[in-house]
């Protein structure tokens, strides 16, 4: 197999998980703007997600968020997904939109509130069983706003205790993916603020616990690719929540703000063996003002383009330059790959896979957007309110 053929073969295996909530209405703390044709229930979200997979060939799974995607029959929801050509992906918990969680959930000083939060996480594992999901994804808004508000170490103890109970409930082939975030909604301390804290808890829990890197959850200037390389080296990188940010946790389209950073991250993924492992490549975005399905298609394409460039890095030439201490040549090898226009290559990959080479144009020509606007009239649109 030639080098180019190997790159094509790798690209054909790439899978990007789309988030159910990205198909619903979303916004900021100021306003959620409704859009015509938005899904009204999880089944319609899966219908839209299936269209993303149909036109990209690279989005076979859909993450759910509980309770936003709560239904009476999860097995039926999973069958609906399969009938549409996709599968249920990660189950995301929600311990941040209940009044009881004002001072935290799993880290709350009140044992009754902690019990409520842990029971919700256990419910999510039950949903994993019913849908065939392999991943439980946990992000906690827990933290404090003022010094002295609560005992920092005690909150870590509560976190460890709750995570341990949920970890023991996991079945064969199931994982716990722990996400971190620097700040927000808490402003003084966040209970899982960084990859080190998440890694420490995962290490104590066991091999089924791994870290999720959300690209928008870091301080400005953080070298995210270093974190990725380190977690891959330790075999603790469970997945990504891909998005873009200009200031804080903006949840914009991945690759929109800093495509070079996305390339650098994907290079470390390829270099560290993450592309051929069980690392989950997930989107975590909110399309507040742009059309949702086209934005998700564009996001999948952005990940594909960064991956293609990462796969084109001449590893032999790079290692030689690094070994010789040739700083400029080593940098040049990376930049040559980054500056390659990979769009013709990806068009070839799609055509060889029986897909339209231009997913965005193909979607627009399909008429799906107009169809759902006409049909999804009445009922309550899906969204997270504000």
C-alpha positions as MATLAB code, in Angstrom:
seq = 'XXXXXXXXXXXXXXXXXXXXXXXXXXXXXXXXXXXXXXXXXXXXXXXXXXXXXXXXXXXXXXXXXXXXXXXXXXXXXXXXXXXXXXXXXXXXXXXXXXXXXXXXXXXXXXXXXXXXXXXXXXXXXXXXXXXXXXXXXXXXXXXXXXXXXXXXXXXXXXXXXXXXXXXXXXXXXXXXXXXXXXXXXXXXXXXXXXXXXXXXXXXXXXXXXXXXXXXXXXXXXXXXXXXXXXXXXXXXXXXXXXXXXXXXXXXXXXXXXXXXXXXXXXXXXXXXXXXXXXXXXXXXXXXXXXXXXXXXXXXXXXXXXXXXXXXXXXXXXXXXXXXXXXXXXXXXXXXXXXXXXXXXXXXXXXXXXXXXXXXXXXXXXXXXXXXXXXXXXXXXXXXXXX';
ca = [
       0.000    0.000    0.000;
       1.380    3.402   -0.977;
       1.619    6.203    1.576;
      -1.284    8.057   -0.051;
      -3.385    4.889   -0.128;
      -2.686    4.387    3.582;
      -3.822    7.944    4.311;
      -7.022    7.369    2.361;
      -7.662    4.095    4.133;
      -7.244    5.771    7.509;
      -9.581    8.616    6.591;
     -12.255    6.144    5.537;
     -12.294    4.729    9.072;
     -12.689    8.084   10.816;
     -15.815    8.505   12.936;
     -16.964   11.762   14.527;
     -19.790   11.582   17.068;
     -22.365   14.349   16.839;
     -24.241   15.664   19.895;
     -28.031   15.467   20.039;
     -28.238   18.870   21.710;
     -26.554   20.578   18.765;
     -29.670   19.858   16.687;
     -31.949   21.650   19.170;
     -32.342   25.314   20.016;
     -29.506   26.839   22.012;
     -28.087   30.197   22.912;
     -26.370   32.099   25.674;
     -27.411   33.083   29.183;
     -29.007   36.090   27.529;
     -31.224   34.466   24.921;
     -32.038   31.248   23.084;
     -33.041   31.948   19.491;
     -35.560   29.485   18.065;
     -35.096   28.223   14.514;
     -37.752   26.793   12.212;
     -37.578   23.043   11.642;
     -35.729   22.240   14.865;
     -36.431   18.730   16.222;
     -39.172   18.380   18.804;
     -37.998   15.143   20.387;
     -34.984   12.797   20.466;
     -36.331   10.763   17.544;
     -36.306   13.804   15.277;
     -32.817   14.691   16.512;
     -31.677   11.267   15.316;
     -33.343   11.900   11.955;
     -31.230   15.041   11.539;
     -28.076   13.313   12.756;
     -28.637   10.584   10.186;
     -28.534   13.229    7.473;
     -25.121   14.412    8.682;
     -23.860   10.843    8.440;
     -25.517   10.334    5.064;
     -23.629   13.220    3.502;
     -20.290   12.924    5.323;
     -20.028    9.169    5.831;
     -18.129    9.962    9.029;
     -20.747   10.559   11.749;
     -22.161    7.131   12.647;
     -22.977    7.777   16.312;
     -25.042   10.329   18.223;
     -24.444   11.336   21.839;
     -27.483   11.692   24.090;
     -27.928   14.094   27.010;
     -30.143   13.091   29.915;
     -32.724   14.415   30.799;
     -32.860   16.439   27.571;
     -33.212   13.180   25.619;
     -35.269   11.215   28.113;
     -37.828    8.881   26.512;
     -40.093    6.133   27.773;
     -38.461    3.378   25.717;
     -34.716    3.641   25.145;
     -34.553    0.358   23.246;
     -37.035    1.825   20.776;
     -34.881    4.943   20.477;
     -31.848    2.778   19.726;
     -33.815    0.863   17.093;
     -34.909    4.150   15.541;
     -31.263    5.201   15.317;
     -30.285    1.931   13.662;
     -33.182    2.214   11.212;
     -31.759    5.593   10.201;
     -28.225    4.215    9.777;
     -26.684    5.569   12.997;
     -26.162    4.339   16.565;
     -26.417    5.769   20.060;
     -23.066    7.025   21.308;
     -22.078    8.434   24.687;
     -24.672    9.066   27.367;
     -24.096   12.507   28.899;
     -25.325   13.230   32.403;
     -26.835   16.519   33.549;
     -26.201   17.567   37.134;
     -26.350   21.330   36.584;
     -29.930   22.293   35.762;
     -31.758   21.382   38.965;
     -32.334   23.884   41.763;
     -31.002   21.322   44.245;
     -27.587   21.650   42.602;
     -27.101   25.332   43.412;
     -24.134   24.451   45.688;
     -23.044   21.464   43.662;
     -24.213   17.969   42.835;
     -21.882   15.071   43.509;
     -19.709   17.411   45.632;
     -22.595   19.103   47.472;
     -22.237   19.350   51.275;
     -25.699   17.796   51.747;
     -25.643   13.964   51.498;
     -29.230   13.937   50.207;
     -28.285   16.081   47.212;
     -25.225   13.940   46.553;
     -27.456   10.855   46.643;
     -29.769   12.447   44.085;
     -26.836   13.231   41.779;
     -25.331    9.745   42.024;
     -28.725    8.159   41.386;
     -28.977   10.211   38.191;
     -25.562    8.956   37.078;
     -26.653    5.382   37.785;
     -29.780    6.037   35.717;
     -27.471    7.035   32.859;
     -25.701    3.681   33.104;
     -29.095    1.974   32.903;
     -29.712    3.949   29.706;
     -26.346    2.785   28.401;
     -27.482   -0.798   28.944;
     -30.752   -0.178   27.125;
     -29.228    1.613   24.123;
     -25.975   -0.316   23.716;
     -23.887    2.739   24.554;
     -20.312    2.152   25.657;
     -19.476    5.536   27.204;
     -20.774    7.483   30.188;
     -19.599   11.077   29.857;
     -19.460   13.169   33.010;
     -19.034   16.914   33.301;
     -19.690   18.532   36.654;
     -20.509   22.210   37.108;
     -19.651   21.762   40.802;
     -17.481   24.376   42.452;
     -17.535   27.439   44.679;
     -17.720   31.180   44.107;
     -16.061   32.493   47.260;
     -13.125   31.569   49.497;
     -14.359   29.725   52.551;
     -17.669   28.773   50.951;
     -16.888   25.069   51.321;
     -13.987   22.769   52.156;
     -11.954   22.224   48.982;
     -10.479   18.895   50.072;
     -13.791   17.576   51.407;
     -15.361   18.266   48.030;
     -12.669   16.137   46.389;
     -13.431   13.344   48.848;
     -17.131   13.539   47.999;
     -16.308   13.511   44.300;
     -14.136   10.426   44.657;
     -16.789    8.620   46.679;
     -19.549    9.301   44.160;
     -17.426    8.414   41.147;
     -16.390    5.142   42.771;
     -20.010    4.055   43.242;
     -20.854    4.782   39.621;
     -17.655    3.144   38.383;
     -18.590   -0.092   40.125;
     -21.896   -0.112   38.244;
     -20.234   -0.090   34.815;
     -20.566   -3.280   32.824;
     -18.182   -5.050   30.482;
     -17.154   -2.859   27.579;
     -18.403    0.316   29.260;
     -16.271    3.328   30.188;
     -16.507    6.410   32.357;
     -15.223    9.524   30.571;
     -14.466   12.382   32.968;
     -14.391   15.894   31.555;
     -12.749   18.948   33.096;
     -13.284   22.693   32.749;
     -11.245   25.593   34.049;
     -14.179   27.674   35.334;
     -17.847   28.468   34.803;
     -20.391   28.355   36.252;
     -18.202   28.328   39.379;
     -15.749   31.225   39.594;
     -13.491   30.584   42.601;
     -12.896   26.831   42.546;
     -14.126   24.215   40.122;
     -14.061   20.662   41.446;
     -12.697   19.168   38.199;
     -10.839   22.172   36.754;
      -8.024   20.573   34.780;
      -6.696   17.420   33.189;
      -4.512   16.637   36.203;
      -7.478   16.483   38.563;
      -9.470   14.362   36.118;
      -6.478   12.090   35.534;
      -5.868   11.629   39.269;
      -9.460   10.509   39.850;
      -9.420    8.221   36.806;
      -6.138    6.660   37.882;
      -7.608    5.775   41.267;
     -10.841    4.431   39.801;
      -9.340    1.986   37.322;
      -8.807    1.309   33.630;
     -12.426    1.946   32.644;
     -12.090    5.594   33.709;
     -10.525    7.953   31.171;
     -10.204   11.686   30.588;
     -12.143   13.735   28.040;
     -10.446   16.798   26.561;
     -12.898   19.552   25.641;
     -10.930   21.937   23.449;
     -12.832   24.955   24.800;
     -12.285   24.246   28.500;
      -8.790   25.650   28.970;
      -7.147   28.928   29.839;
      -6.134   31.010   26.815;
      -2.795   29.894   25.450;
      -2.901   26.402   26.972;
      -0.899   23.890   24.958;
      -3.701   21.376   24.460;
      -1.631   19.102   22.237;
       0.805   18.586   25.125;
      -2.097   17.396   27.295;
      -3.223   15.088   24.505;
       0.258   13.630   24.066;
       0.620   13.051   27.809;
      -2.763   11.374   28.229;
      -2.129    9.160   25.212;
       1.235    8.177   26.661;
      -0.515    7.200   29.889;
      -3.306    5.397   27.982;
      -5.898    7.626   29.654;
      -7.261    9.697   26.777;
     -10.856    8.598   26.442;
     -12.029   11.146   23.951;
     -12.492   14.712   22.778;
     -15.262   17.251   22.882;
     -14.343   19.265   19.823;
     -15.350   22.911   19.477;
     -13.770   26.334   19.022;
     -13.385   29.298   21.337;
     -12.209   32.877   21.071;
     -12.593   33.891   24.708;
     -14.068   31.256   27.026;
     -16.222   28.169   26.471;
     -17.758   29.531   23.276;
     -18.809   26.132   21.792;
     -18.342   27.385   18.243;
     -17.678   25.128   15.260;
     -14.487   23.123   15.654;
     -11.648   24.533   13.591;
     -13.369   27.890   13.140;
     -11.179   29.884   15.522;
      -7.790   28.143   15.289;
      -7.498   25.431   12.611;
      -3.744   25.235   13.222;
      -4.367   24.195   16.817;
      -6.761   21.495   15.637;
      -4.065   20.216   13.269;
      -1.485   20.149   16.060;
      -3.886   18.209   18.272;
      -4.672   15.710   15.540;
      -0.979   15.246   14.798;
      -0.395   14.194   18.410;
      -3.378   11.867   18.147;
      -1.891   10.224   15.055;
       1.620   10.215   16.538;
       0.395    8.684   19.801;
      -1.717    5.940   18.269;
      -5.004    7.553   19.252;
      -6.392    7.417   15.739;
      -6.369    3.623   15.739;
      -7.467    3.187   19.368;
     -10.810    3.647   21.128;
     -10.392    7.416   21.581;
     -13.808    8.964   20.913;
     -13.936   11.994   18.611;
     -17.046   13.881   19.670;
     -18.417   17.300   18.863;
     -19.750   19.438   21.711;
     -21.115   22.573   20.088;
     -24.091   24.888   20.137;
     -25.229   26.500   16.900;
     -26.999   29.524   18.273;
     -27.315   31.673   15.158;
     -26.246   29.474   12.240;
     -28.260   26.701   10.581;
     -27.663   23.585   12.653;
     -27.297   20.649   10.271;
     -25.009   22.495    7.809;
     -22.898   23.707   10.749;
     -22.475   20.152   12.008;
     -21.600   18.900    8.523;
     -19.023   21.685    8.245;
     -17.624   20.724   11.651;
     -17.195   17.088   10.657;
     -15.425   18.236    7.509;
     -13.119   20.474    9.555;
     -12.084   17.497   11.690;
     -11.510   15.442    8.542;
      -9.322   18.143    7.025;
      -7.188   18.488   10.160;
      -6.847   14.715   10.350;
      -5.838   14.421    6.705;
      -3.113   17.011    7.198;
      -1.893   15.224   10.330;
      -1.725   11.929    8.441;
       0.345   13.600    5.714;
       3.158   14.622    8.073;
       6.370   12.964    6.865;
       7.287   11.121   10.051;
      10.637    9.924    8.732;
      11.753   13.406    7.693;
      10.474   14.881   10.940;
      12.347   12.355   13.084;
      15.530   12.945   11.096;
      15.319   16.706   11.533;
      14.542   16.379   15.219;
      17.410   13.943   15.709;
      19.796   16.295   13.944;
      18.643   19.238   16.011;
      17.527   21.040   12.875;
      14.852   23.264   14.372;
      13.784   25.008   11.187;
      13.603   21.834    9.111;
      11.549   20.040   11.768;
       9.113   22.933   11.895;
       9.046   23.045    8.104;
       8.012   19.393    7.867;
       4.991   20.076   10.070;
       4.122   23.301    8.252;
       4.336   21.618    4.850;
       1.667   19.150    5.929;
      -0.487   21.862    7.500;
      -0.306   24.054    4.412;
      -1.369   21.218    2.102;
      -4.777   21.694    0.504;
      -6.370   18.367    1.443;
      -9.802   19.129    0.035;
      -9.114   17.332   -3.291;
      -7.886   14.300   -1.337;
     -11.041   14.232    0.782;
     -13.216   14.584   -2.296;
     -11.504   11.491   -3.689;
     -12.042    9.628   -0.421;
     -15.755   10.441   -0.486;
     -16.163    9.445   -4.123;
     -14.376    6.146   -3.487;
     -16.808    5.578   -0.593;
     -19.828    6.180   -2.808;
     -20.552    9.626   -1.367;
     -21.050   12.990   -2.977;
     -17.639   14.712   -2.919;
     -19.221   17.962   -1.678;
     -21.282   17.243    1.479;
     -22.480   20.804    2.004;
     -23.759   21.169   -1.542;
     -25.301   17.708   -1.449;
     -27.180   18.522    1.747;
     -28.540   21.768    0.354;
     -29.656   19.987   -2.806;
     -31.414   17.267   -0.803;
     -34.182   19.573    0.356;
     -34.082   18.174    3.891;
     -33.885   21.613    5.474;
     -37.011   22.808    3.687;
     -38.789   19.518    4.372;
     -38.389   19.690    8.166;
     -39.391   23.356    8.270;
     -42.631   22.444    6.517;
     -43.319   19.302    8.555;
     -42.192   20.216   12.068;
     -44.987   22.581   12.877;
     -46.507   22.604   16.334;
     -45.265   20.917   19.468;
     -42.402   22.054   21.641;
     -38.995   22.421   20.061;
     -36.042   20.711   21.686;
     -33.594   22.957   23.502;
     -32.125   23.754   26.859;
     -33.988   26.967   27.597;
     -32.784   30.360   28.799;
];
